[in-house]
């Protein structure tokens, strides 16, 4: 009967191809391929006869479940692809971005389906998700890692390539902050919807964000240099909120870049008609700044923070494996059967 699942997949692929090739308003996605396969193959396998109401109900339930699972997997795959593109834009290699996206796809699937299949899968995926976020190499983390390895250059003698300079913003397009109307050179504004659980604890969901920053000039005691900005990928590490408050069911938060503070800036030094500029470009795909005082504090607490992350990650993984390990308690003795863990091939 497997041939009918195969034929259904071919039919689904043909419908998908024709719709995407010739239709102006595309109405199908790749999910139609496994769905048509299940529709045809399962119908032939069950072969309900006239009056077999139980078989027909059983068939309908299978189609509904298959539709929901395929829809869920499609959304996960779209999220994984968007995450892959985001990582590429942030400077990850194709291989690294692919591995991270596949890993997150599998973790998200395990979190959603593991609870219904096996609670141990759900718990292990939950722990690994926390570990992944602790160790994930975000643009902010990359900025802080590079600032430790790069020597601070003077603007007058800065070399081409990735560089770190320190100074104040002295020129550029001045803005008014969204909250309070304060003069600034960059505004990073967000709105969050507030919700509460039955215990009254608040949670926040991002519903709106707006980043505005134009090219500006950074100056130190040796000279000035133009910084060409990309608002969508400009990194701001360690900024304190200019304004953060709640009104009704909305939380408002905004970070701003001011002109009277010392900033440490990292970006790629390039040439614009013979004039040095700093911008974001391959292979590092990094441009951002951080208050100098924050960078100093970050470097001092680095060893403690790194050891804490490693300790927490190891502890969470050990807890997860203890949780999924069959155990028995007899006469005051707790026995863990590691050889019976299903993930390790035990029975």
N, C-alpha and C positions, 0 to 999 in steps of 0.2 A: 504493500500500500504506500510505501515511501515515495514511489514515483509520482503520486498525485500531489504530495507536498512540493516536490520539485517542479512539477508542471505549474502549480499555483504560484510559486515564486517567479517563474518565467513570465507568467501572465501579469503579475503585479509589476515586475520590472518593465514590461512592455508598456503598460498603462502609465507608469511613472515617466518613462522616456518620452512617450508621445505628448503627455501633458506639458512637460517642461520644454519640449522642443518646439511645439507648435501652438500651444495655448497662450494667449495674451495675459489671462488671469490664471495663474497656476493654482490649482486646487488640491494637489497631492504632494506628499513628501515621501521619503524613502520608507516610511513605516508601512506603506501600502504593500510592499513586497512580502514581508513576513505575514501580514494580516491576510492577504489573499491566499497565501500558501496554507495557512491554518484553516481558512474558510473552506477551501476545496478538499484538502487532505483529511480534515476531521469529518467532514460530511460523508466522504467515501468510507472512512474507517468505521463510523458509527452506523451508517446506512439505515437511517430511521425509515420505518414503513408507515403507511397511512394508519393513524390511530395510535402510534407509539408516542404518546404525549411525554412520557418520562424521558425518552431519548431526545426528543425535540427540546425539552426544557434543559436537559444536560448540555446539548449542543449550544443553545443560546447562552448559557452560563459560561461555557468555554470561550465563546466569542467575546463576551463582555470583558472577562478577565484578560484575555489576550489583547484586546483593544487598550485597556487601561495600562497594562504592562508595557506595550509597545510605545504608547504615548509618553509614559514615564521615562523609558530608555531614550526616546528621541529628545526629550527636554534635557536629560542628563548629557547626551552627546553634544547638543547645541551649547550647553554651558561649558562643557569641556573644551570645545573648539574655540569659544570666546576666550576662555582662560588661556588657551594655547597662543592665540593672537596677542593677548595682553602681555604674556611672558616674552614673546618675540619682540614686541615694541619696547619692553623694558630692558632688552639686551641679552636675554637667554639665547643659547644656541638652539637650533631646531631639535637636536636630540634631547637636550635637557628639557626644553619646553614640552616635547612629546611625552617623555617619561613622567613629568610632574602632572600633566593633564590626564594621562591614563590612570595614574595613581589616584588622583582626586576623583575621577569617574568611578573607579572601583570602590573607593571608600564611601562615596555618596550612595552608590547602589547598595552597598552592604548595610549602611545606616537605615535606608528606607525599607529594604526587603528582609534584612537579617532579623528584625524584631518578630516577623511572622514565620520565618523559616527556623531559626535557632537563635535564642537570646544571646548565646555566647558569641555568635558572629556579630550581632549588633554591638555588644559591649566591646569586643576587640576593635571593631571599626571606629567606635567612639573614642577609644583611647588613642588609636593611631592617628585619628584626625587632630586631636589635641597636640600630639607630638609633632605632626607635620606643620601645624601653624606655629609652634614654638621654634622650629628649625627652618621655616620657609625664608628664602632669601628675597625679601621685599626690596623695592627701590630705596626705602629709608635705611634698611640694614646695609645695602650695598654702599650707600653714601657714607655711612658711619664706618664701614670697613675700609673704604678707600682713604678716608681722612686720616686713618691710623698709619697707612702705608705710604702716603704721599708726603713729601716735604712741602711746606708752605713757601710759595714763590713770591717774589716781588714783581709787581706789574711791569716795571721797566725791563726786567730781564726774563720774563716768563717765556718758556719754550713751547713749541708746537706739540700738540697731543694733550692727553688728559693732565690737568693741572689743578692745583689748589691755591687759592689766593684769599687774603683776608683784608677787609676794608669796609667802607661805608658807602651807601648809595647816595650819589650826589646829583644825579640828573636822570630824567626820564618822565614818562607820562604819569602825573599824579592822579590818584583816584579818590573817591569818597567811599568809605566802608559802608556796606549794606546796613550794618547795625551801628547807629550813633553818628554816621556821617563824618568819621575821622579821616584826615588826610593820610594817604598811604601810597605805596608803589605796587602793592599786590593784595588781592582779596580772595580768600578761600571760604566760601559761604555754604552752609548746609542746613537743611531742615529735616527733622526726624519726627515721625509719628510715634506717640507714646501709647503704650498699652500696659495693662496690669493683669497679673494672674490672680487666682483666687486668694492668694496670700497677700496681695497688695504690692508685690514687687514689680518694679517698672522694667520694661524693656523698650528698646528704641529701634525703629526701622527707617532707614534713609529714604526720603521721598523726593528730595530736591537738592541739587548741588550746583554751584556756579563758581568757576575759577576765572579770575580776571587778573592778568599781569601782562604788562607790555615791556618792550626792551628798555633797559636802564643802563646807567653807567656806574661802575664800581671804582672807588678811588682808595689808594693807600698813600703812604708817604713818598712814593717814587713816581706815581703817575695814575692814569685812569684808563679804563678799558670798557668797551661796550659789551653788554651781555644780551644776546638774542634769545628770547624766551619762547617756549611752547607751553601755553597754560595747561594743557591736558596732561603733560608729563613732567611738569616742574615739581621737584622734590623739596618739601619743606620739613626738615627734621628738627624736632625739639621746640617748635613754636608754641607759645602759650596762647590759649584762646583770648582774643581781644574782647569778645563778648560771648557769654554762654548762659542762657536762661530759658525757662519754660513758660508758656502762656497757653492756657487751655490744654488741648491734647497735642500741642506741637512744641518741640524743643528747637531753639535757634542757636546756632554756633557759628562763629566766624574767626578765622585767623588772618592777620594782616602782616605785611612787610613794611616796616617803617624806615625812614631815612636817617634817623639819628642814633642808630645802633650799629655795633660791629658785627659783621657776619663773616662766616667762613664759607666760601663758595667753591664748588667743584664742577668743572665742565671741560669740554674739549676746546683747546685754543686752535683757531683756524685763521685763515687770511681772507679778508674782504677787500679786493683790489689793493693788496699790499698792506692793509691796516689790520692788526691783530684784533680778533673778536673772540668771545667765548660763546659756545653754543652746544647743543645736544646733537651728537651724530655718532655713527658707528665707529669702532666696534663696541664702545662702552655704553652708548645710549643713556647717558647720565648728565643731568644738569640740575643743580639745586643748591640750597644754602641752609645754614643753620646758625643760630646765635652762637657767638664764640664762647660765651660762658657755659652754654649747654654742652658743647663739645668737650670742654675741659672737664666738666662733671662726669660725662659719659665715659671718658677714657679712664678716669680714676676708679670708677665702679665696674669697669669691664671684667676683670678676673672674677670678682664675686658673682656677677650676673651670668657669666659663661658657665661657671661651676654649678650654679643653681639650676640653669636650664638642663644641663646634662643629668644632674641628680633627679630632677622631676621626671625627665623623659624615661630614664632607666626604671624609676619607681613605678611609673604608670604601666610600662610594658610588663614588669614583673607581676603587678597586681592583675593585669589582664590575663596572663598565663595561669596564675593561680585560680582565677575565676573560671576559666574554661577547663581546668584540670579536674577529672573525676576524683572524688575523695570520700573517705569513710572515717567515722569516729567510733572507736571501740576501746572501752576500759581506759579512758583518759589518754588514748594515743590517736593522733590524727595522721592518717596515711594518705599521701598524694600519689595518684597513679599516673605519672607522666607518660608512661608507655601506652596509655589508653586515650591520649588526646587525639581527637579525630583529625585535626589539622596536621598531625605528625604521622598519620597512617595507622593509629591504634584502632582497635575495634570496640 
